[in-house]
Amino acid sequence: MSGGRIFVTGMGIVSPLGRGVREHLDSLKQNRSGINPLSLFPASPGNVLPAGEIRGFTDGTGLPRTHEFALAAAREALAGREVVPDAVIIGTTTGGMPLTESLLKQNERRAELYRYHSTSSVAEKCAETFACNGPVITVTNACSSGSAAIKLACELLRSGRARRVLAGGADALCRLTYYGFNSLQLIDPAGARPLDRSRRGMTVAEGAAMLLLEAGDAAPDGALAEIMGGGLSCDAHHPASPHPEGAGALAAMKAALADAAIDLHDIDYINLHGTGTVDNDLSEAKAVRALFGKTMPPLSSIKGATGHSLAASGAIEAVVSAIAIREGIIPATTGCAEPDPSLELIPVLEPMEKKTGTILSNSFGFGGNNACLVLGNPEVNRHGRSGPASFRFEILGSACITGAGDLDQTIAKLKEGCECSGILPVVDISKNLPAREVRRLKRLPRLALALALGSRDAAGSEPASVFFGTSWGPLSETNDFLTGLYESGEQFTSPTDFVGSVHNAPAGQAAIWLKATGPNITATGGDRSFEEALLAAALTAAGRETLLVMAADEHHEILSPLFDPSVSAAGLPADGGGALCLRKTDAPSGMTIIHSFYERARGPGTVSSLISALGGTERIRAAHAALFAGIPAAERAEGEKQLADFISRSGFSAAIIDYRPLIGEFGSASAAAAAIATRLMKDGSIPASLAGGSERALNGKGILMLGLGTYITAIELIS
Amino acid sequence: MQELLAELKEKIIETLDLIDVTPADFNEAEQLVGGKLGIDSIDVLELAMMIDRDYGLKIDNKQLGQKVFATLGTLAEYIHTNRTR
């Protein structure tokens, strides 16, 4: 096992301030701003606003800008190092949207052109490019995604399950974010002026930053910085506005300091989230004052120079913090001419030469998602900390929604030998949701809320944190926003649809309803979204608290067949999801779930790795009496080959349930399958309809759930 | 003015999908936002978009918004005086 300290051994950055670490150092020293009038696409009359655009950038790959930025930053982070990351963890919200929205504007209906739409394709492309075969996690936590991704990477390294992780964030300017934030009246027409008394909002920007993180006991040669810790929290307050007193921000900062095992006085500089919106800066100021009181370290926000690059910003600011530590500078609060006296802060207004040993970097996002990081000087001797040793959870309750209805209705249909795939009417999804309070919510957030409340009720315990997986996010809101935009000649956009279109909106809603103020992570890993959410939970779940792990996807008649090749391959609309209420356990009692395996498929070797990760053939046969196989329709040939290989090599002779044809083709089908599997475990048998003609008793054994295709995942349910 | 008030009640219900609210539930002198109709800050932005589109009138900053959206009466008055379509 590796040591518990996390070192930054490579970093790369591209932002409106330049390309590469060197150009950023120069820009920061000279207090240069990268904010200019938008030129990337023609804005409609009256809507030409300042933007943080990376002008003239293209690598000519034909990939969406988000992917190009991510690759450019990753290339710099790995330059000169002949190493292969064991995992890739990237925060992104726009994914392929810059390209997708242009294709949709042209009414383009060729599905193959949308193959890079998925947010998960950014991390997958990086993994493929840099030959990483290990886990890939995509974090879509709005504006705190980049910092949350780095926090997850730290925990993966601390757990000893990886030695090197490529982690960061990437987002590109697109109409969705540009007009979306404008519809919320959150754009400052003069460009972002964080902490200024006349500030009127943020500047939407783009960029990427990647860090190569390595675990060890002492700084390796060339270590650039240390990630000492990170803290996550959720406001559980409002979909798009921060908590007015900064309660969530305060909790995340405190969690980060505790994780880094340092004291307030150790912080030499605070890199604020500081977007320049009236509300963010006010609530962040309150939180910072509540924490630091009279011993306030120097602080600044760089978003008046870079703009706000959303999911990339936390990673960009982690790199800037590392630069600050190495070079002994504190960046300025560019754009702030006269600090707002009501904030009661004294921001750094000009770049300062000052040695900083330890930096707190803040990121806050829609959905009340907060992530703070502590970075330090790698040369200082200190102790690290170990990560989660066990990925095992007790299962307290479960829920699912399929075309057949809830978990009871789904099980009844399956026992009758019927398929339960399809589209449940929205009125049935909403049957337990108060109509007035969900009036603004479309299909996906309703699915998520119904699942969250269903599993909470089944568990009889209130979850403190929420981990949500979704392949495609809220498609109805996304489609309605873009349709409204284009139909009005890019003049009128719905703020409700914009707020709702954010991938982590459903998890934010769930947190508000459950008052879940702990970590809140949305993982968007395509067909592995549920598995990634479970892994994120395993990495960050606190002690004995109850947590919610769920995944859901909605079918959208236009977008689903364009985005998801398995939907077009199957031709039958289906959606739904599943949710589990869990509690971390080292001493299992009752039914447990464990995330056991996650690798990119690369031939027979991956099946061997899988068998070995599961403890070998004898252990597999002894532990499991059924296998749930999830093979996406578009990857059926490959998946079936892998399944046959696994069965023949492991000698597995128990019931095999190929569940996608039964539940339906949607990204988070595995979440529904997991809920179904927990019920069958409780019942103690696999019904005849699923077990090939006669009922099979489980005899106290478990159920193995495999995800097959491009990636192979394993989740074990154990009695 | 009465005609505009009646029109606004219908438009607000439709724009915000206020499923359990009828025009009779509005009192033009009562607080519009945060009151019994359940209208919040995101709804206000949605209404601002509708007013821009239907009456050619931009309400694009918080100070103006707070004044205009104080009550249904103030909203109707503002539209009546300033509308461009």
Interface residues (C-beta under 8 A of the other chain):
Chain A: S183 L184 Q185 R200 P239 A240 S241 V278 A435 R436 R439 R440 S488 Q491 F492 T493 S494 P495 T496 V499
Chain B: L16 D17 L18 I19 D20 G38 S41 I42 D43 L45 E46 A48 M49 D52 R53 D60 N61 K62
